[in-house]
């Protein structure tokens, strides 16, 4: 992939494939008509028998060994349509129908044989019929093509079960390996009425697809596809690269947003049902309450509806009044006010009923509670607030100066007398106000004007809560007091909580998304391969730690030098000797303590040409998280016996050589490219950042024979255990020759293989060398009849025993050049047919001749026509074209920016307003971009100065695209030396 996927702006038009589905409808109806006849047929002896499964267990897809490879029935009639079983159980229904017809001809059978047939066929018929029904229910009429593209997604849950260890059949044609989908061509088809409704575990009164579409502003059919993909345990990198047509070209950030919203909705539904069970247990459930609970779409709504039914020691004022028997009086006031006599409720010996005033207060509390819990009333006040000016205000807390540090108070100077409309307030302002409030420095309140309250009360009296008859003035006074009390004590706090919760939730999500974008930009920083590097972890008293690493990241030498203790000149000799001995001309300095002084030291020696004949350059790199990593178990395992301080220097050097491989070892939140990262939901932050790391590692790809376990565990579909098993298998059996061998690894089932296979690379030069030495040995081990598939993988047919074992499929050690590309094994057959179209061979992959052949063929035929001929989608074909065209060592990170190497230094005092400089983006926030301009202090480009016109065409993407590592040209607007603040203007992105 030449670049990360972007969100397509062009809407894909809805296309209806009317003629693709008729045979399924016919097949389904035929199945229903022949149901009775189906129950008497018996498979021929060639067909494998299906084992029974214990009744109490959940029915799993039965394993059916493959018949002959060339058994493939393709016919124009509906009877010969091959309907696929699960991905790992290829059974053609056409064969079943054929056997059915043959068996009907057998007329002479014993009673015992007939019973056996009925018993065996009942299981098989039930399985096939359920499968057909599930598929046909989602399809419209029309003729359906007999072959399906390799990109069809598996909606059904078979692949979830990792214990099913039948191997994938990726070497075969698409018909033999993929089951038919409701969107066979991966196009946005027009679904039937019930196609978008997905049955959830927890039923609610709202449709999850509809709500998800409304909240994320994504088409219904896309949301339905995304839910199915996630339900089937597909990972984001896999979906983005190999299922693009099903998600209408959404990018990874959008997909994460949808998943997050989906999880929120499911969490709400789960909590609603636990609340229902709790209230039912207490015997307080009513039809009205049940409906209100099942209508809740947010935690705030649920909290509000369920609040009166929570068990508390005292209960609410309304509940206490109801216990005194005043609920009837409150209802009478509204329904039959003429009949109400409050004096009749007086009980001198009962507290709360001893005086008329107590009774009026109790009735008032009940009415206030009824008003505050009424859905129509709340809907009215929410709608009213949407059209009125509601502002959020913050001011300095009265007690803050006594308990809080003066420096902390100064940080919130902007918010000590702050007011802003809630519709216009920025996300970073909300997070700042929240932090100030948590530190007890600020007091925050939401201000709803009196005009809103007056209009609300007027509406209630005249419409919703108007008594149904004439009410005496004293009763109207109680009603007015109830409205005032309800608004002030119940509704206003509820609205404030809702506004604050919504603002905070949106700000947290945006902050996390910003962190994710920054992290992606940092992880995809272009590597600097082929250089020997010196890493320097600066320090004063304990010296500067040095580490020299080879071009292959091996540690060549470690040392400590004391540059800032009056020994600088003597230590310079040692540094020069080390640089010359190891032919190292690049110094990498960490940006921590003493960075500025260390940078000045090296810059001075470079300017004096001290390291001649070497042309030495240096760069500054973030050392965030290096100290945490240096004392971690991973570092101890990787660099045993090395002092933790020296490990930091090694990590700093490796961050330039291969940023991705080094930064994945550190917990993402410690990398420090976020905004208010400690104030946001840590669960959400971790999930998002882990997903971004997985996305980056997967899209770059890993060479499975040389990569570390830490890097491997971040590949889509793998985890710590599977990565460990892969490394152990590699150590015991030698390098992986092809991707098919992954199936032999313990714990790597069909689903895991499907998710990770496309992101794992096998270097063909390395394998050729290994295979030449192992050729004799491997040929002697081959037993049985080897069947070679079109993808170049030889599989030895062996009879499968009862016990599931990885050894049932013997994969012969034969390299496959497609394993070095981004092409997924499920598309190998299509790739081979495409190669035959263009007249290329596997040996030409990545070479200029191949690029020339592909380009000329695409210009001549057009990619859409070729995709149609190959019976696949344009997206899948594009992945195949990229995989065949890209050079063997292709790394799309080369499109991103490299570290900024320097030879001299500039001081803050040297800067002048109007000076034009180049710098590197350090961090991007919602209020501006921090840029390292080489003066020891980052400058800030306010977000208002980052306009679309100043960005290059490739940078005009979501959030205006600036992120860590990008080089920019800036102009100094303002310098505040006492506060060490530099304000910059963006001129252009380099």
N, C-alpha and C positions, 0 to 999 in steps of 0.2 A: 504493500500500500504506500503510495507516494506521500500521502498526508492523512491526518486523522479525518474521519468523516465529519462533514458539516451538515447542518440541518438544511434541507432543501427548501427554498422559498416557493418554488413552483408547485402548485397543487396538482396532484395526480388526478386525472379525470376518472370518474367512476365508470367502469366498463362491465357490461353484463355478458358473460359467456353463456348464452342461452343453449347452445348446442353441445355443451360439454357434460351435461349431467343426466341426460335422458336414460342412458343405459342403467344408471344406478337406480332410478325410479322403477324401471322395468324389472330389474333384478330383484328389487325389494318386493314388488308385487308378486313376481313369480315365486319368490321364496315363501310368501304368505299363502299363496294358492296351493303350493305343493307341500305344505307343512306336514300333512298326514303321510304323504307318500315318502317324504324324507326320512321318516322315523323307521322305515323298514329296510333301508339299504345297508349294505355292509361294504366297507372298503376292500379293494382287492388286496392280495397278499403283499404286493409291492408297496402299498401305502403303509406307513408306520402306524403301529398301534399307540393309542394315547393312554397313558397311565392315569389311574384314578388318583385323586388327591383327597386327603382326609377332610371329612365334612366340616369340622369346626373352623378350619383355617380359611383365610380369605382366598378365593380362587385366583390363581396366578396363570398367566399365559403358559400353555403347555409347550414344552420343547419338542420340536419336530425336526429330526435330522433331514438334511437336504437330500432330494432325489438327484437325478442326473442333472448336470450343469446345463445341458442344452434343452431341457424340458421347458418350453416356453410357448404357451398357446396364445396367439394373437389373432383375433377375428373381428370382422365388422359387426357381427351380430352381438346382441346383448348377452347371449349365453356364453360367449367366449371372452368376456371381459375379465381380466385378472384383477381381483381385489386383494390388496396386500394385507397380510397379517402385520403384527408388530415388526419393527425394523429387523430384529434378530430372529424372527420366525417367518420365513418366506413361504407361504402356502398359496397356491393359485386356486381360486374358487372354480375356475373353468375346469380344472382337473377333477374336482369334487363332483361337479355336475355330470361330467362324462362318466365317472364311475357310477354315479347314481343311476344314470340311464341304463348302463350295462347290467347293473344289479337288479333292475326292475324286470329284466328278461328272464331271470332265474325263477322258474315256477315251482320246481319240486324241492321243498325244504322241510326238514323235521321241525317239530314244535320247539325243541330245545335250541336249535340253531336260530330260529326266528326270534326267540326271546333274547338270545345273546346279541343278535343284530340290533334289536330295538334298544337294548341297554347301551351298546357302544355308540350307536348313531345319535341317541338322545343327547349325549354329552357334546358330540361334535356339532350337531345341528344347532343346539342352544348357543354354542360359542360363535358359530358363523352368523346366526341370525341376529344375535345381539350386536355383532360388529357391523352388519349391513344396516340395521335399524339406526344405529348411532350416526352412521355416515349419511344415510339417505335423508334423515331428518333435517340436515343442514344444507341440502342441495335443491336446486330448481331443475325443471325439465330440460331436455335437450340431449344431444349425443355427446358422450364423454370420450375423449381420446384414450386409447388403451395404455399409453405410456405416460408417466408423470415425471416432472423434472426433478432433478436431484436436490433442489432446494426446498421441496415440500417439508413443512415442519411437522414433527410428530406431536399431535395434540394429546394422544392417549398416554396414560400414566405408566406404560410398561417400563420405559427406560429409567424411571425413578428407582426401580428396584435393582440396586447394584449387585445383589447376590445372584441375579440371572446372568450367568457368565457365557452365554452363547456368543460367538464372535460375530462382528459385523461383516457384511459381505460387500465391502466397498469396491472390490475389483470387478463386480458384475455390472450389467446394464442397469439403468435407472429402474426398469420394470421389476427387476428381481430384488431390489434392495429398499425401495421407498414405498410407503403406503400412501394411498390417495388421500388428498386433503379436500376440504371444502373450497379452498382457493388453489386449484392445481397449478396454475401458472404464477402464483404469487402476486396476482393483480388485485386491486380493490374492486371486488365484485359486489353486486347489489345483493345483500343478504335477504333471506326471507324474514318474516316478521319476528320470529323467535331466535334468529341467528346471533344477534348481539347480546341476548340475555344469557348471562353465564350464571349457573347455579352455584351459589356460595355455600360454605359449610354452615354459616349462620344467616338465616333468612331475615330480611328487614322489609319495611314497606317501600323502600326505594331501590331502584336498579343500580347496581354498583358501576356498570359500564356507562350509564347515563350520567351519573354524578361525577365519575372520573373524567368524562369528556368535558363536562361543564367547568370543572375546576382547573383542568390543564389546558383547555382550549385546543383539544386534539380531536380529530374526527372519530366518530363512534366505531367504525370498522377497525381503525388502528388500535383504539383502546381495547376492543375485544380480542384482537390478535395478541397484543402485548400481555394481557392477563393470561391467555392460554399459554403463551411462551414461558412466562414466569412460573405458571402452575406446573409446567413440564420441566422445571429446574434448568432452564437455559440461562446461560450467563450473558451479561451485557456485551462483552467483546464478541462472543459468538454470534449474538443476534445482530450486532452492528455490521459485522463483516459478511456473514453468510445468510442472513435472513432479512436483508434490507428491504426487499419488495413487500414484506409483510408489515413493516412499520413505516412505510411511506417515507423512507430516507431520514428518519429522525436521527439526531446526533446523540452521543452518549449522555450528555448533561440532561437533555430532555427525557431520555429514557429513565435516568436516575430519579428525576423529578416525578415521573409517572409512578415509578415503583414506590417512592416515598409516600405519595398521596394514597396509593392503593393500600399500603400498610397502615396508614392512619385510619382509613375508612374501615378496614378490617378490625383494627383495634377498638374503634368506637362500637362496631357491631358486637364484638365479643363482650365488651363491658356492659352494653345494653342488656344482653342476655343474662349475664351474671347478676345484674341488678334486678331483672324480672324474677329470676329464681329466688333471690333474697326476699323480695317484697311478697311473692307468692307464699313463701314459707311463713311469713308473719301474718298472712291472711288479710292483707290490705289491698290486694289487686282488684281493679275494676276494669271493665272494657274500655272506658275512656282513657284511663291511665296507660293501659297496655298499648293502645293506639298511639298515644303521645310518645311513649318510650320508643316504639318501633319506627317513629318518624324522625327520631334524633339523628343528625348527621355529624354533629361535633360534640366534643367533650363538654363544652360550655352549655349546650342545649340539654345534654343528659344531666349535668349537675343541677341545672335549674329545675328540671322536671322532677328529679328524684329527691331533691333537697328536703321537702316536707316529710318524706318517709324514712329518713335516716334516724337511727336510734340514738338519742342523746339523753343526757342525764336530766336536763331541764325541759327540753322541747322548745319549740318556737312560741312566741306570744299567742299566735293564732291557735296552736295546738292546746295550750293551757286554757284558752277561752272556750274551745270546743269541749274540753273535758268538764267544764262547768255547765255545759248544756246550753250555750248561747248561739250555737250554729243555726238553730231554728229561727231565732229572732233575726239574725242577719239575712236569711233567705226570705223571711216574711217582709222585711223592710224593702226588698227589691221587688217581690212578686205581689204582695198584698199589703202595702203600707198602711192602709186605712184600718186594718185589723190589729196592728201591732200596739201592744201596751207594755212598755218596758217595766212599769212599776210591778207587774205581776211576777217578774223574775227576781225580785228582791228577796234575799234570805239573810236576815241580820246575823245569823250565827255562822255563815259560810264566808270565808275570806275570798274576796273577788266578786261577791254578790251582795255585800252588806249595804251598798249605797247605789243610788241611781247613776252617779258618775262612774263607778266601777263597771256597771253593766254597759254603759255607753262606750267606755274604753274597750271592753271586751268585744263588743259588736264591731267597733271600728277596726280592731286588729284582725278579726275574721274577714271583714270586707277587704281590707288592705291586702291580705294574703290571697284572697280570691282574684282580685284585680291583677296582682303581680304574677299569678300563675296562669292567667288566661292567654291563650295563644294569639287570638285576634288582637288583644290589647298590646301585646309585645310586638306583634308584626307592625302595628300602626306606629308605635314609638320608634321602632328601628327604621322604618321608612321615613318618618319625620326627620330623624337625625341625619339620614343620608343627604337630605336637601338643605340642611342648616349648617351654620358655622359651629363646629365643635373643635375646641383647641385643647392641646395638652400643654401644661405649664410646669416649669421646674424652678425652684428657688433654693437658696442656701438654707439648710436646716438650722434651727435655732441652737441646737446643742452640739453642732458639728465642731465648732472651734475649740471646745473643751477636750474632746476625746480623740480628734483626728489630727494627723500630721499636717502641718501648714503646707508642705509641698504638694500633698495629695489634694488639698483644697484648691490650690492654684491651677491644678490640671483641669479642674471643672469650671474655670473662670467663664467660659462661653455659656455655660448652662446655669449660672447663678441667678439670672433673671431672664429666663427663656420662655417664649410662647410661640406656638406654631399650630396651624391647622392640621388636624390628623390626616387629611387627604394629601397634604404637601410635605409632611415631615420625611426626612431621609432615613434610610435604614441605620446608618452609622450613628445618627443622632439618637435614635431610640436605644441602641445598645449602650451609648455613652450615658444617657439619662438613667438607664437601668443599673449600670455599674455604680454611678454616683449615689443612687438610692440604696443599693445594697451596702455601700460603705458608710451609710448614714450621713453623707455629706449633703445630699439633695433631698428635697421634699417634692414629690410629683403628684399632680392631680389633673383629672380631665374636667374641663369646664363646659357644662351644658347650660346655655343661656336660659334666663327666666321665660323668654318668649316661647321656647319649646315646651316648658312645663305648663304655661298658661294654655297654650293651644291643646296640649294633651288633656288637661283637666276639662276643658270646654267640650272636647270631643266625647270624653267619657260620660259627662253629665247629659249631653244632648243625644247620644247614640247608644253606645254599648252598655252603660250602667244606669240608664235612665229608669227610675221606678215605674212599674206598670199601672200605677194609679196615683191619685193625689196623695202627696206626702206632706205632713205637717212641717213647719219651718225647723222645729228641733230635730226631726229626722233627716231633713236635707242637710242640716249642719253636720250631723254625724257622717253623712255620705261625703260631703266636701272634705271633712277632716280625714276620712279614710283615704280619699284620693291623694291628698297632700302627704299623708303618712306613707302610703304605698309608694309614691314616687320618690320621696326623700330617703326612706329607710330600706326599700327593697329594689325598686326598678333602677334608680340612679346608680347604686353600687353595682348592680348586675351589668348595666350598660358600660360602666367604667371598666369592669373586669373583662368584658367582651372586647372592648376597644383595645385595651392594653394587651390582652392575650393575642389578638389578631396582629397587632403591630409588632409585638415581640416575636411571634411565630414567623411572620414574613421576613423580619430583619435577620433572625437566626438562620433561616433557610438561605437567604441571599449571602450571608456571611460565609456559610458552609460552602455554597456553590463557588463563591469567590476564592476560598481557600483551595477548593478542588481544581479550579482553573489555574491558579498560581502553581500548585503542586505539579500539575500536568506539564506546564511550561518548564518547570525546573527539572523534572525527571527526563524530559525530552531534549535537554540541552545537548548540543552536538558533542559527541565524544572526541577526545584528542588522542587517537591511537598512534602507536609506533614511536612514542617518545619516552626517553628515560626522564623521570621527574623527581625533583626534590621537594618533599612536603615539609613545611615549617609550621609548627604549633608555637606561636609567640608566647613569651613570658618574661617577667622581670627577675624576681628572686630565684626562681627554680630553673631559669634558663629557657632557651628556645630549643624545643625538641625537633630533631631532623630525622627524616626517613627518605632513603633513595629507593625508588621502585623501578623495576625493569619495564619494557614495553608490554610484557605479559602480566604485569601486576605482581611480580614476585619481589619480595623484600631483599634488596641487595645489601643495604647497610643502614644502621640506626646510630644516632649520636645525640649529644646535648652540647650546645654552645651557649656561652654567657655573653650576649652582645651588649647588654645595658648595665654592666657593673664595672665599667672602666677597662674591660679586657677586649674591647671591640677589635682593635688592630691585630692582636695576637690570634683571635678567633677567625679573622678574615683569611689568614693563611690556611687554617684547617679547612674552611669552606671551599677555598679555591682548589686545594689538593683533592678534596672529595669530588668536586665537579669535574676536574680534569681526569681523575682516575676512572670515573664511570661515564665519561663523555656526556655529561648532563648539562643542558643549556636552558632548562626551564625550571623556575622556582615557583612553588605554589604556597602562598602565605594565608593562614587562617585569619579571619577578621575579628578575633577575640581580643583579650587584654594584650597590650603592647603591640598591636598590629601596626599602628601608625608609625611608631618608632622603628619597628623592624622593616617596614616598607621603606622608610627614609634611609635606613642603613644600607639596604640592598641597592636602592636607586642611586645613592652616592657612589658606591663601588662600581656600578654599571656605567655611570657617567664618566668616571675616571678610567674606564676601559681596563679595570683591574683584573677581570677574568680572561683577558686575551690569551690564546686565540679564540676562545669561545665567545659567541655572540649571545650573551645571557639575557633572557627576558623574564619578567615575573608577572603573576596575576594574583588578585585577591579573591578568595573563595569563602563562602559562608561555612563556618564550622559549627553551626547549630546542630546539636544532637551528637556531635563527635565524642564528647566526654561521656555522655550516657552510653553510647555504643561501646566505648573502649573498656567498660567494666561489665559488659553484658556477657551471658554464657556463650553467645555466638562468636564474639570476639575472642573469648578465651579458647574456644574450640579451634578457631581459624588461626590464631597467633599464640599458641601456648608458650608460656615462659617469657613472653615479652611484656615489659613494663606498660601498664595502662596509658601512661603519658606518651609513650612512643607509639602506641597503637593509634592515638589521636592523629599523630603526624602522618602515619600510613594512610588513615582514612581520608585526611585532607588531600593528599596527593592523588588517591584513587578517585576522588570526586571529580577531578578534571579529566582523568584518563577514561573513565566510563561512569558518568554520573548515575545512570539508572542502576547499574549493578551494585553500586556502593550505597546509594540512598535508600534502596529497599530494605537494607538491614536496620534502618532506624525507624522507630515508630513515627508515622507521618506528622503527628501533631507537634513533635519536637523539632521539626525542620524550620518552623518559624516563618512561614510566608502567608500567614493568615491575618485576620482582623477580629479582635475580641474573641479569640478562639477558646479562651478559658471561661467565657461567659455563656457560651451556647451549649445546647444539648450535646453531651459527650457521646451518647449513643449514636445520634445522627451524624456527628462529626466523624466518628470512627468508621461507621458504615460507608459514608461517602468517600472518605480518603482511601480506605482499603479498596473500594471499587475503582477509584482513579488509578491506584497503583496497579491493580490487576489489568485494567484497560491498557495502560502504558506498556507494561511488560509483555502482554499478549500481542499487541500490535507491533512492537519491535521484534518479538520472537526470540527464542533462545536456542542455542545449539545444545542439544540434550547430552552430547558426549563430553562437553567441557564446562557446562554451567554449574553454578553452586546450588546447593540444596535450598538456600534462602531465596534465590532468584526463582527457582523452579516452583516453589510453593505458591507464588503469586500468579502463575499461569491459570487462565480460565479453566475450571473443571478440576483443578488439583488443590490439595491442601497440604498441611505439614506431614501427615502420615503417608499420603500417596507420594509426595516428593521424596520422603525418606526411603520408601520402598523402591522407587525408581533408581535412586543413587545406590542402594544396596544391590539391586539387580545388576546395575552397571559394573559394580566392583566384583561381583561374583562371576558374571558371564561375559565380561568384556563390553566393548562399545555397542550401541544400538546400530544395526545395519539398515533397518528401515522402520517406518512408523508402525507397521503391523506388529512388531515385537512388543510394543507397549501393552498389547493385550495379554501378554504373559505375566505382566507385573501384578503382584498380589494387591488386591483392593481396587484395581483399575477396571471397572465394569464398562459395559457398552456406553452408558451415558457419559461417564467421565472421559472415555476415549473420544466420543463424538465432540465434546466441548473443547478438549485440549489439543487434539491432533493437528488442527490447522495452524496452531501457533508454535509448534515444535519443529525445529529445523534439524536436518542431518547433513553435515558437510560432506559433500561427495568426494573431495580430494582425500580427506582423512580416511574415509571408508574404503576407497580404492586401494590405498596403501595397506590397510588392515586386511582386506579381502584377499589380496594377492598372496599374503603370507598364510592365510587360513584356508585357501581354496581346496587344497588336497584333503585337509582334515574334515571340512564341512561336507565334501562330496561323499566321503565314506560313511557319513552319518545318515545320509538320505535313504529312507526305506519306503516301500509302498509306491504307489503310482502318483506322481506329482502332476497336478493340474495347474497350468500357468494361466493366470488371468491377464486381461489386456493392460492392467496397470503394472505388470512386471513382478507380481508377488506370487510365489509358488506356495501352494497349500497342500499338504499331504492328507489324503482322505484316510481317516481311521474311524473305526466304529466307536461311537460314544458309549461309555459305560453308564451305569445308573448314577454313580456319584459324579457330581459336577467337578471338573478339574480344568485348570488352565492348560494342561498338557494335551487335551483332546485335539487341539489344532496345532500341527507342527508347521511353523512358518520357516521356510528355508531361507538361509542367509543370502539374500539376493538384493543388492542395492537398487533403489528406485530413484532416478534423478528428480522426480516430482516432489520427493520428500524435502528438497532444499528450498521449495517455493512456499508461497502463502496459499496455494490451492489445497482445498480440503479433500481428504481421501474419498469422500462421497461423490466428488466431481471428477475423479481420475478418468473414468470412462469417457466423460464428455471432453476432457482435456485431450485424451488420446485421439478421439474422432476429430477434434478441432485441428490437432497437429497433422492428421492425414489430409484435412482440407487444405491447409496452407503449404503442405509438402515439406514439413519440418520433421526433425527427429529429436529424441530425448537428449542426445548428446549436444544439441545446439542451444539448449535452454540458456537464456541470459546472454547469448552472444549477439553481436551486431547483425549477423546474417539472419538470425531468428527475428529480431526486431524489424528488419527490412521486409521479410516475408509477411509478417503479421500486418504491418502497416499497409502494404500494398493490397493484401487480401481484404482488409477492412475498408479501404477506400473504394475498392471495386464492388464489394457485395453490400457493405453497410452492416453495422453490428446487430441491428434488429432482425434483419433477414437471416443472418447467420444463427442467431439465438433461436429463431423459429425452426430452422433446419435441424438444429441440434436438440430441439424440444427442451429448451431450458430458458431461464430468464436472462434479461440483459445484464442484471447485476451479477449473476453468477458468471456469465461469460466475461464480464469486465475483470473480475477477480482472476479468472484463468489467463486472460490476456496480460494482466499485470504480472502474474506469477511467471509466465513464460518469457516475458520481455526483460524483467529486471535482472541485472547482473548478479552473479552468484553471491557476492559479498554485499549486496544492497542493504543500506540502512537508511530509512527515511528520516532519521534524526539529523542527517547532514543538511536538511533544509532549514534547520533551526540554528540559532546563533551559538557561536563558540565563545569561550571566555575571552575577556578583553586583556590582551597581553600588553604590558607597559615597560618603559625603560626609565621614566622620570616621574617626578611627583610635583603636585601643586598644593599650596597651603590655602586655608580659608581666607587668610588675610590678603592673599594675592588676588582674590576675586574682585571684580568690579561689575556694577550694574551694566547690562548690555553685552557682557562677555558671552561669546558663543562657544559651547563645549560639546564634546560627545561623552556619553555615559551609558551605563548599563542599568536596566530596570532591576531593582532589588525586590520590590514588593508592590502589589497593586491592591488598593482598597476601594471602598465605595465613594470615598471623598477625594481621592487623588492617587497619583503614582509616585512612589519613592524611587529616586534615581541616584546611583553611585557615580559621582562625577570626579572621583579621585582626590577629594580634599579631606577625607576622614569623616565626613558627615554627609549623609544623604540629603539631597534636595527634594522638594515636593513640587510636582506639577499638579495644581488644583484640577479637579475633574472637569471644571468648566473650560479649561484650556485644551482638553483632549477632544478635539472635534474630528468628525469623520473625514473632512477635507485634508487633514494633516497625516492621515494614515495611508499607507500604500494599499493597492488593490487587494493584495493577499492578506492584509491585516484587517480589512473591513469585515469583521465577524462579530459574534455576540459579545457584548460588554465592551465594544470598541477594541477588543483584542490585545491590548498591551498586557504583558505578563513578565514574570522574572526571566532574566537572561536576554531580553531583547535590547538591541543597541539603538539609541536615540540621539538626535541632535537637539540641544536645548539652549535657551538663552536665559541669562540670570536676570530676574525681575526685581528681586529685593534680597538684601542680606541683613540679618539680625544677629550680629556677633554675640551680644550678651546671652541671647537665648539659643545660640548656635542653630539658627533656622535660615534656610535658603529657599526662596520661592523661585520656581523656574517656569518657563513657557516652552511648550513643545513646538519645535520647528518642523521636524519630520522624523519618521522612523527609518532607520538605515537598513 
